[in-house]
Amino acid sequence: MSLAELSSIGSIVSGVAVIVSLIYLALQIRQAAKNQRGTMHQMRAALSTDVMLRIAESDLSQSFRAGLTGDPEISEVQFWRYFYAASAIMRTTENAFSQYQDGLVTDAHFASAKASARAFLASPGYRALWQATRLSREPGFRAFMDQLEAEVAVAGPGDVFGTWKSLLAEASEEGTRTR
């Protein structure tokens, strides 16, 4: 075997090695991107859960409900509790919006954030808070929320408790019938 043949074989082996390396690198980059999206989703879920658990605390839950409904009897202390809790919710929506714009959040996860924002914007107190604070937000997010606000009618917070009780009664009746 001549030196030229050995050089050709070496070039072929080298080319194959480069292709294999590039394929491996592409797979690693793809996996890293999936892991990054998973981590970001987990962080958004943790943030939302933290806000919900804080609102569930007795004093804050009453203030939050009074703020959402726009209760005219809300005290200044209750308002500020509501303000900070609702502002945290707006920030989580803004975060999801920003990550979606950057291609870091899936359509499904963003649809969930959008549905939550719509539900809150149906509450008169949340809508009023949005109007009072909207100028402090990034222009793209402001346009997004303004569009959602235009699509949603003010309906007040839904009666989740009443719905839950109704469904519980139905499930109990169904359980009684199957026994």
N, CA, C and O of each residue as an XYZ file, in Angstrom:
716
protein
N       0.851     -1.170      0.000
C       0.000      0.000      0.000
C       0.900      1.238      0.000
O       1.843      1.355      0.783
N       0.575      2.133     -0.892
C       1.416      3.312     -1.034
C       1.009      4.388     -0.020
O      -0.051      4.318      0.602
N       1.847      5.334      0.115
C       1.601      6.453      1.027
C       0.363      7.247      0.614
O      -0.367      7.741      1.473
N       0.123      7.373     -0.662
C      -1.045      8.096     -1.171
C      -2.325      7.362     -0.796
O      -3.319      7.991     -0.434
N      -2.306      6.014     -0.883
C      -3.483      5.223     -0.514
C      -3.762      5.348      0.983
O      -4.910      5.501      1.398
N      -2.708      5.282      1.781
C      -2.859      5.429      3.238
C      -3.406      6.811      3.583
O      -4.227      6.956      4.489
N      -2.954      7.797      2.871
C      -3.449      9.158      3.096
C      -4.929      9.254      2.752
O      -5.687      9.906      3.471
N      -5.349      8.619      1.672
C      -6.763      8.621      1.271
C      -7.615      7.911      2.311
O      -8.688      8.395      2.672
N      -7.147      6.774      2.792
C      -7.883      6.029      3.823
C      -7.984      6.877      5.096
O      -9.034      6.925      5.737
N      -6.903      7.530      5.447
C      -6.895      8.407      6.621
C      -7.877      9.556      6.478
O      -8.543      9.939      7.441
N      -7.964     10.099      5.279
C      -8.913     11.190      5.019
C     -10.344     10.709      5.147
O     -11.194     11.409      5.697
N     -10.614      9.507      4.636
C     -11.963      8.944      4.719
C     -12.329      8.694      6.175
O     -13.416      9.063      6.619
N     -11.423      8.067      6.915
C     -11.676      7.789      8.337
C     -11.870      9.099      9.091
O     -12.754      9.206      9.941
N     -11.062     10.073      8.785
C     -11.175     11.382      9.438
C     -12.525     12.031      9.121
O     -13.166     12.597     10.006
N     -12.949     11.948      7.871
C     -14.248     12.517      7.469
C     -15.398     11.829      8.174
O     -16.332     12.487      8.630
N     -15.337     10.488      8.270
C     -16.376      9.734      8.971
C     -16.397     10.127     10.449
O     -17.466     10.297     11.036
N     -15.230     10.269     11.036
C     -15.147     10.651     12.454
C     -15.753     12.034     12.684
O     -16.430     12.251     13.689
N     -15.520     12.956     11.778
C     -16.092     14.295     11.891
C     -17.618     14.226     11.788
O     -18.321     14.886     12.552
N     -18.128     13.431     10.849
C     -19.582     13.294     10.691
C     -20.197     12.682     11.946
O     -21.220     13.161     12.434
N     -19.578     11.631     12.465
C     -20.080     10.997     13.690
C     -20.057     12.001     14.846
O     -21.006     12.072     15.627
N     -18.999     12.757     14.951
C     -18.890     13.772     16.014
C     -19.982     14.830     15.879
O     -20.573     15.244     16.876
N     -20.249     15.268     14.652
C     -21.288     16.272     14.427
C     -22.676     15.720     14.766
O     -23.498     16.430     15.346
N     -22.937     14.475     14.413
C     -24.222     13.858     14.757
C     -24.362     13.767     16.270
O     -25.415     14.089     16.821
N     -23.303     13.330     16.939
C     -23.324     13.230     18.403
C     -23.542     14.614     19.032
O     -24.327     14.759     19.968
N     -22.849     15.611     18.514
C     -22.995     16.970     19.028
C     -24.426     17.480     18.824
O     -24.988     18.108     19.722
N     -25.012     17.221     17.670
C     -26.397     17.640     17.405
C     -27.361     16.975     18.388
O     -28.277     17.621     18.895
N     -27.154     15.685     18.655
C     -28.002     14.986     19.624
C     -27.843     15.573     21.027
O     -28.825     15.715     21.756
N     -26.631     15.910     21.398
C     -26.383     16.501     22.714
C     -27.021     17.879     22.832
O     -27.581     18.214     23.876
N     -26.944     18.674     21.782
C     -27.560     20.007     21.792
C     -29.075     19.880     21.892
O     -29.721     20.630     22.623
N     -29.633     18.937     21.162
C     -31.091     18.713     21.218
C     -31.518     18.311     22.627
O     -32.513     18.815     23.147
N     -30.768     17.406     23.237
C     -31.093     16.964     24.594
C     -30.935     18.110     25.592
O     -31.752     18.248     26.502
N     -29.915     18.918     25.437
C     -29.704     20.060     26.333
C     -30.856     21.060     26.212
O     -31.299     21.624     27.213
N     -31.336     21.277     24.995
C     -32.466     22.191     24.796
C     -33.723     21.644     25.474
O     -34.467     22.403     26.095
N     -33.970     20.339     25.362
C     -35.123     19.725     26.035
C     -34.999     19.877     27.551
O     -35.966     20.211     28.235
N     -33.813     19.631     28.054
C     -33.595     19.773     29.503
C     -33.814     21.211     29.948
O     -34.394     21.451     31.007
N     -33.360     22.161     29.154
C     -33.540     23.579     29.482
C     -35.014     23.947     29.519
O     -35.456     24.633     30.439
N     -35.788     23.494     28.517
C     -37.229     23.769     28.505
C     -37.905     23.131     29.713
O     -38.789     23.730     30.327
N     -37.484     21.910     30.051
C     -38.057     21.235     31.211
C     -37.757     21.981     32.500
O     -38.632     22.125     33.354
N     -36.543     22.448     32.643
C     -36.158     23.219     33.825
C     -36.954     24.516     33.907
O     -37.408     24.900     34.985
N     -37.125     25.191     32.776
C     -37.878     26.450     32.775
C     -39.343     26.200     33.118
O     -39.947     26.984     33.849
N     -39.922     25.113     32.598
C     -41.308     24.787     32.930
C     -41.436     24.493     34.419
O     -42.388     24.927     35.068
N     -40.477     23.757     34.950
C     -40.496     23.431     36.375
C     -40.380     24.705     37.219
O     -41.049     24.824     38.246
N     -39.553     25.643     36.805
C     -39.406     26.903     37.545
C     -40.693     27.720     37.498
O     -41.087     28.310     38.504
N     -41.360     27.762     36.325
C     -42.625     28.493     36.226
C     -43.683     27.846     37.107
O     -44.457     28.533     37.773
N     -43.710     26.515     37.105
C     -44.684     25.799     37.939
C     -44.412     26.058     39.421
O     -45.346     26.254     40.199
N     -43.149     26.059     39.810
C     -42.797     26.309     41.211
C     -43.183     27.730     41.621
O     -43.691     27.946     42.721
N     -42.944     28.684     40.744
C     -43.300     30.071     41.040
C     -44.814     30.222     41.191
O     -45.287     30.851     42.137
N     -45.565     29.647     40.261
C     -47.033     29.723     40.339
C     -47.553     29.048     41.596
O     -48.446     29.567     42.267
N     -46.995     27.893     41.911
C     -47.408     27.165     43.111
C     -47.112     27.978     44.353
O     -47.933     28.029     45.269
N     -45.956     28.613     44.399
C     -45.596     29.436     45.555
C     -46.588     30.580     45.737
O     -47.023     30.859     46.854
N     -46.944     31.238     44.638
C     -47.909     32.346     44.716
C     -49.257     31.831     45.216
O     -49.875     32.437     46.091
N     -49.709     30.699     44.650
C     -51.013     30.155     45.063
C     -51.017     29.770     46.545
O     -51.988     30.027     47.256
N     -49.928     29.155     47.000
C     -49.871     28.757     48.409
C     -49.846     29.973     49.336
O     -50.437     29.944     50.415
N     -49.178     31.018     48.924
C     -49.163     32.244     49.741
C     -50.555     32.879     49.793
O     -50.976     33.383     50.835
N     -51.258     32.851     48.672
C     -52.613     33.405     48.639
C     -53.541     32.572     49.519
O     -54.488     33.096     50.105
N     -53.264     31.285     49.604
C     -54.106     30.396     50.412
C     -54.007     30.690     51.909
O     -54.868     30.268     52.680
N     -52.971     31.406     52.321
C     -52.864     31.781     53.729
C     -54.076     32.642     54.083
O     -54.484     33.484     53.283
N     -54.653     32.448     55.257
C     -55.961     33.015     55.617
C     -56.093     34.518     55.356
O     -57.038     34.930     54.683
N     -55.200     35.330     55.854
C     -55.336     36.776     55.670
C     -55.217     37.175     54.200
O     -55.970     38.021     53.716
N     -54.288     36.576     53.510
C     -54.075     36.944     52.114
C     -55.223     36.459     51.231
O     -55.605     37.154     50.290
N     -55.778     35.288     51.513
C     -56.864     34.793     50.661
C     -58.082     35.708     50.736
O     -58.745     35.936     49.724
N     -58.384     36.231     51.915
C     -59.515     37.157     52.042
C     -59.221     38.460     51.303
O     -60.087     39.005     50.619
N     -58.010     38.946     51.446
C     -57.618     40.173     50.750
C     -57.625     39.968     49.244
O     -58.056     40.840     48.490
N     -57.146     38.812     48.814
C     -57.083     38.529     47.381
C     -58.484     38.461     46.784
O     -58.736     39.013     45.713
N     -59.379     37.792     47.470
C     -60.763     37.697     46.992
C     -61.406     39.084     46.940
O     -62.098     39.416     45.977
N     -61.176     39.891     47.980
C     -61.741     41.250     48.000
C     -61.176     42.091     46.853
O     -61.897     42.877     46.237
N     -59.882     41.920     46.571
C     -59.270     42.653     45.466
C     -59.780     42.208     44.112
O     -60.066     43.038     43.250
N     -59.898     40.896     43.917
C     -60.393     40.387     42.636
C     -61.798     40.880     42.331
O     -62.095     41.286     41.208
N     -62.651     40.842     43.333
C     -64.046     41.220     43.102
C     -64.237     42.730     43.053
O     -65.288     43.216     42.634
N     -63.211     43.473     43.486
C     -63.348     44.921     43.538
C     -64.256     45.346     44.678
O     -64.984     46.332     44.567
N     -64.210     44.605     45.766
C     -65.042     44.885     46.948
C     -64.840     46.335     47.393
O     -63.718     46.719     47.724
N     -65.896     47.145     47.408
C     -65.753     48.553     47.796
C     -65.367     48.725     49.271
O     -64.927     49.804     49.669
N     -65.525     47.696     50.064
C     -65.181     47.754     51.492
C     -63.744     47.321     51.770
O     -63.354     47.209     52.932
N     -62.956     47.079     50.737
C     -61.589     46.619     50.926
C     -60.786     47.686     51.669
O     -60.866     48.873     51.353
N     -60.018     47.246     52.654
C     -59.191     48.194     53.408
C     -57.892     48.448     52.635
O     -57.566     47.730     51.690
N     -57.170     49.469     53.049
C     -55.915     49.765     52.373
C     -54.917     48.617     52.566
O     -54.191     48.263     51.637
N     -54.882     48.044     53.753
C     -53.980     46.912     54.021
C     -54.345     45.735     53.113
O     -53.469     45.112     52.513
N     -55.643     45.436     53.016
C     -56.078     44.350     52.139
C     -55.717     44.652     50.690
O     -55.295     43.759     49.956
N     -55.879     45.909     50.274
C     -55.545     46.271     48.900
C     -54.080     45.976     48.606
O     -53.756     45.384     47.576
N     -53.191     46.389     49.517
C     -51.771     46.187     49.248
C     -51.406     44.711     49.246
O     -50.525     44.295     48.493
N     -52.069     43.913     50.077
C     -51.849     42.463     50.017
C     -52.279     41.941     48.648
O     -51.566     41.165     48.013
N     -53.435     42.373     48.216
C     -53.941     41.975     46.900
C     -52.994     42.459     45.794
O     -52.654     41.707     44.882
N     -52.581     43.710     45.890
C     -51.705     44.309     44.889
C     -50.460     43.459     44.665
O     -50.120     43.144     43.525
N     -49.781     43.088     45.744
C     -48.528     42.339     45.599
C     -48.767     40.917     45.103
O     -47.987     40.408     44.298
N     -49.826     40.272     45.567
C     -50.126     38.921     45.088
C     -50.514     38.950     43.610
O     -50.027     38.135     42.826
N     -51.378     39.876     43.227
C     -51.803     39.977     41.826
C     -50.629     40.408     40.938
O     -50.519     39.959     39.797
N     -49.767     41.261     41.447
C     -48.583     41.673     40.679
C     -47.656     40.487     40.437
O     -47.046     40.378     39.373
N     -47.552     39.602     41.419
C     -46.733     38.392     41.238
C     -47.331     37.516     40.145
O     -46.600     36.930     39.347
N     -48.645     37.426     40.106
C     -49.309     36.645     39.053
C     -49.053     37.285     37.692
O     -48.788     36.585     36.715
N     -49.132     38.624     37.628
C     -48.845     39.307     36.362
C     -47.412     39.052     35.923
O     -47.146     38.873     34.735
N     -46.489     39.035     36.876
C     -45.078     38.792     36.535
C     -44.882     37.380     35.991
O     -44.081     37.179     35.078
N     -45.600     36.399     36.538
C     -45.458     35.033     36.011
C     -46.000     34.970     34.585
O     -45.449     34.268     33.737
N     -47.084     35.707     34.321
C     -47.627     35.751     32.955
C     -46.643     36.461     32.030
O     -46.419     36.026     30.901
N     -46.063     37.543     32.509
C     -45.085     38.286     31.701
C     -43.862     37.421     31.413
O     -43.307     37.465     30.315
N     -43.446     36.638     32.402
C     -42.315     35.743     32.228
C     -42.625     34.691     31.158
O     -41.798     34.423     30.287
N     -43.815     34.100     31.228
C     -44.214     33.103     30.227
C     -44.265     33.741     28.837
O     -43.826     33.136     27.859
N     -44.798     34.959     28.752
C     -44.869     35.673     27.480
C     -43.468     35.894     26.907
O     -43.220     35.626     25.731
N     -42.569     36.378     27.737
C     -41.202     36.660     27.299
C     -40.501     35.393     26.825
O     -39.838     35.390     25.788
N     -40.652     34.323     27.588
C     -40.020     33.062     27.196
C     -40.641     32.504     25.915
O     -39.944     31.903     25.097
N     -41.926     32.697     25.744
C     -42.593     32.252     24.519
C     -42.061     33.042     23.319
O     -41.787     32.471     22.264
N     -41.919     34.345     23.489
C     -41.388     35.190     22.410
C     -39.979     34.749     22.018
O     -39.596     34.839     20.852
N     -39.211     34.271     22.999
C     -37.840     33.826     22.737
C     -37.778     32.372     22.254
O     -36.695     31.837     22.020
N     -38.956     31.735     22.107
C     -38.997     30.355     21.631
C     -38.630     29.325     22.689
O     -38.277     28.193     22.361
N     -38.713     29.713     23.953
C     -38.305     28.817     25.033
C     -39.478     28.105     25.703
O     -39.274     27.225     26.539
N     -40.700     28.481     25.341
C     -41.901     27.892     25.917
C     -42.743     27.325     24.781
O     -42.904     27.967     23.743
N     -43.274     26.140     24.973
C     -44.092     25.500     23.940
C     -45.431     26.218     23.791
O     -45.856     26.967     24.671
N     -46.075     25.975     22.673
C     -47.404     26.543     22.428
C     -48.388     26.100     23.516
O     -49.204     26.894     23.983
N     -48.306     24.833     23.912
C     -49.236     24.310     24.925
C     -49.051     25.002     26.271
O     -50.033     25.355     26.925
N     -47.816     25.198     26.688
C     -47.578     25.866     27.972
C     -47.991     27.335     27.912
O     -48.516     27.879     28.885
N     -47.754     27.969     26.773
C     -48.147     29.358     26.650
C     -49.663     29.489     26.610
O     -50.218     30.448     27.147
N     -50.335     28.531     25.977
C     -51.812     28.548     25.946
C     -52.367     28.477     27.368
O     -53.378     29.107     27.678
N     -51.707     27.713     28.222
C     -52.133     27.613     29.622
C     -51.965     28.952     30.343
O     -52.849     29.376     31.087
N     -50.836     29.610     30.120
C     -50.599     30.922     30.734
C     -51.617     31.946     30.224
O     -52.095     32.790     30.982
N     -51.939     31.863     28.943
C     -52.917     32.770     28.343
C     -54.310     32.554     28.943
O     -55.025     33.513     29.233
N     -54.683     31.292     29.124
C     -55.995     30.969     29.705
C     -56.093     31.504     31.132
O     -57.139     32.015     31.531
N     -55.021     31.392     31.895
C     -55.013     31.936     33.263
C     -55.151     33.453     33.243
O     -55.902     34.024     34.033
N     -54.424     34.101     32.338
C     -54.498     35.560     32.243
C     -55.916     35.999     31.871
O     -56.429     36.978     32.414
N     -56.539     35.283     30.959
C     -57.927     35.596     30.576
C     -58.864     35.475     31.778
O     -59.711     36.337     32.011
N     -58.694     34.390     32.535
C     -59.562     34.166     33.704
C     -59.398     35.306     34.708
O     -60.388     35.792     35.255
N     -58.176     35.730     34.953
C     -57.964     36.830     35.898
C     -58.505     38.143     35.345
O     -59.079     38.940     36.088
N     -58.326     38.374     34.037
C     -58.808     39.629     33.442
C     -60.331     39.730     33.433
O     -60.872     40.813     33.211
N     -61.021     38.634     33.667
C     -62.488     38.681     33.779
C     -62.920     39.269     35.120
O     -64.076     39.656     35.289
N     -61.985     39.335     36.073
C     -62.289     39.893     37.394
C     -62.116     41.410     37.369
O     -61.099     41.907     36.885
N     -63.089     42.141     37.880
C     -62.989     43.603     37.822
C     -61.771     44.167     38.557
O     -61.164     45.134     38.097
N     -61.415     43.577     39.678
C     -60.269     44.080     40.441
C     -58.946     43.846     39.736
O     -58.064     44.703     39.778
N     -58.795     42.700     39.089
C     -57.559     42.399     38.360
C     -57.443     43.289     37.129
O     -56.367     43.785     36.796
N     -58.572     43.477     36.468
C     -58.594     44.347     35.286
C     -58.206     45.774     35.670
O     -57.424     46.421     34.973
N     -58.760     46.262     36.788
C     -58.437     47.619     37.248
C     -56.957     47.719     37.618
O     -56.304     48.723     37.332
N     -56.440     46.676     38.253
C     -55.019     46.676     38.616
C     -54.146     46.663     37.363
O     -53.120     47.341     37.311
N     -54.556     45.888     36.352
C     -53.814     45.887     35.093
C     -53.774     47.287     34.502
O     -52.713     47.755     34.089
N     -54.916     47.958     34.456
C     -54.967     49.307     33.902
C     -54.101     50.278     34.702
O     -53.465     51.166     34.134
N     -54.081     50.103     36.009
C     -53.310     51.014     36.868
C     -51.805     50.797     36.746
O     -51.028     51.716     37.007
N     -51.379     49.586     36.351
C     -49.945     49.280     36.338
C     -49.394     48.956     34.949
O     -48.202     48.680     34.820
N     -50.207     48.983     33.936
C     -49.798     48.515     32.612
C     -48.619     49.296     32.020
O     -47.814     48.731     31.278
N     -48.514     50.573     32.339
C     -47.424     51.368     31.760
C     -46.052     50.989     32.306
O     -45.029     51.384     31.748
N     -46.031     50.228     33.388
C     -44.744     49.800     33.948
C     -44.270     48.495     33.321
O     -43.245     47.948     33.725
N     -45.003     48.000     32.347
C     -44.666     46.719     31.712
C     -44.024     46.932     30.349
O     -44.163     47.988     29.732
N     -43.332     45.920     29.904
C     -42.661     45.936     28.607
C     -43.725     46.109     27.510
O     -44.790     45.497     27.594
N     -43.459     46.928     26.486
C     -44.470     47.233     25.465
C     -45.095     46.019     24.770
O     -46.298     46.019     24.508
N     -44.307     44.995     24.472
C     -44.858     43.812     23.826
C     -45.843     43.085     24.733
O     -46.902     42.640     24.291
N     -45.482     42.973     25.997
C     -46.379     42.321     26.959
C     -47.618     43.174     27.170
O     -48.726     42.652     27.288
N     -47.431     44.473     27.217
C     -48.564     45.391     27.384
C     -49.571     45.200     26.240
O     -50.776     45.129     26.481
N     -49.081     45.117     25.006
C     -49.961     44.912     23.851
C     -50.663     43.553     23.943
O     -51.848     43.442     23.627
N     -49.939     42.534     24.373
C     -50.520     41.195     24.531
C     -51.657     41.212     25.555
O     -52.738     40.688     25.288
N     -51.418     41.811     26.725
C     -52.440     41.855     27.771
C     -53.611     42.747     27.364
O     -54.762     42.429     27.663
N     -53.330     43.850     26.691
C     -54.413     44.720     26.219
C     -55.316     43.968     25.246
O     -56.537     44.121     25.273
N     -54.701     43.154     24.387
C     -55.484     42.351     23.438
C     -56.350     41.337     24.189
O     -57.528     41.173     23.874
N     -55.772     40.661     25.175
C     -56.552     39.707     25.971
C     -57.696     40.414     26.693
O     -58.820     39.914     26.743
N     -57.391     41.581     27.248
C     -58.412     42.337     27.970
C     -59.577     42.696     27.042
O     -60.738     42.650     27.449
N     -59.262     43.051     25.808
C     -60.310     43.411     24.845
C     -61.180     42.200     24.490
O     -62.351     42.355     24.144
N     -60.610     41.006     24.576
C     -61.346     39.786     24.221
C     -62.203     39.239     25.368
O     -63.104     38.431     25.143
N     -61.921     39.678     26.582
C     -62.568     39.090     27.759
C     -63.558     40.075     28.370
O     -63.227     41.234     28.623
N     -64.758     39.602     28.599
C     -65.765     40.433     29.275
C     -65.577     40.327     30.783
O     -65.175     39.284     31.299
N     -65.870     41.404     31.473
C     -65.792     41.383     32.936
C     -66.937     40.515     33.447
O     -68.107     40.767     33.161
N     -66.574     39.500     34.202
C     -67.588     38.583     34.707
C     -67.418     38.325     36.191
O     -68.260     37.674     36.811
N     -66.360     38.817     36.752
C     -66.080     38.522     38.147
C     -65.472     37.135     38.250
O     -65.575     36.330     37.324
N     -64.849     36.865     39.363
C     -64.238     35.545     39.514
C     -65.318     34.473     39.510
O     -66.376     34.650     40.114
N     -65.055     33.379     38.840
C     -66.017     32.282     38.787
C     -66.246     31.695     40.169
O     -65.418     31.829     41.070
N     -67.373     31.054     40.309
C     -67.703     30.432     41.587
C     -67.151     29.013     41.605
O     -67.899     28.043     41.482
N     -65.840     28.903     41.759
C     -65.186     27.599     41.767
C     -65.678     26.772     42.950
O     -65.883     25.565     42.823
N     -65.865     27.411     44.089
C     -66.351     26.708     45.273
C     -67.736     26.111     45.022
O     -67.977     24.944     45.333
N     -68.640     26.905     44.464
C     -69.989     26.415     44.165
C     -69.956     25.284     43.145
O     -70.680     24.298     43.283
N     -69.122     25.423     42.127
C     -68.985     24.378     41.114
C     -68.441     23.103     41.748
O     -68.927     22.007     41.467
N     -67.440     23.249     42.598
C     -66.850     22.103     43.279
C     -67.893     21.374     44.120
O     -67.974     20.146     44.094
N     -68.694     22.142     44.870
C     -69.727     21.526     45.710
C     -70.737     20.772     44.850
O     -71.163     19.676     45.213
N     -71.114     21.342     43.735
C     -72.061     20.708     42.814
C     -71.499     19.396     42.274
O     -72.185     18.374     42.263
N     -70.256     19.433     41.831
C     -69.616     18.235     41.295
C     -69.420     17.174     42.382
O     -69.531     15.977     42.120
N     -69.133     17.623     43.589
C     -68.981     16.705     44.710
C     -70.306     15.996     44.998
O     -70.331     14.790     45.242
N     -71.394     16.746     44.968
C     -72.716     16.153     45.196
C     -73.038     15.134     44.102
O     -73.572     14.062     44.387
N     -72.712     15.468     42.849
C     -72.946     14.532     41.741
C     -72.126     13.260     41.925
O     -72.633     12.155     41.734
N     -70.861     13.420     42.296
C     -69.995     12.256     42.491
C     -70.498     11.403     43.650
O     -70.439     10.176     43.584
N     -70.988     12.034     44.699
C     -71.516     11.288     45.845
C     -72.763     10.510     45.447
O     -72.920      9.351     45.833
N     -73.645     11.132     44.681
C     -74.855     10.464     44.217
C     -74.491      9.282     43.317
O     -75.070      8.202     43.429
N     -73.536      9.498     42.436
C     -73.112      8.427     41.539
C     -72.493      7.280     42.309
O     -72.724      6.114     41.990
N     -71.705      7.607     43.327
C     -71.098      6.578     44.167
C     -72.145      5.788     44.927
O     -71.994      4.580     45.110
N     -73.202      6.448     45.371
C     -74.289      5.790     46.099
C     -75.034      4.845     45.167
O     -75.426      3.753     45.579
N     -75.233      5.250     43.921
C     -75.966      4.411     42.949
C     -75.194      3.176     42.544
O     -75.805      2.148     42.248
N     -73.854      3.238     42.519
C     -73.053      2.110     42.071
C     -72.802      1.092     43.174
O     -72.279      0.013     42.896
N     -73.147      1.393     44.380
C     -72.890      0.452     45.485
C     -73.897     -0.597     45.558
O     -73.824     -1.463     46.429
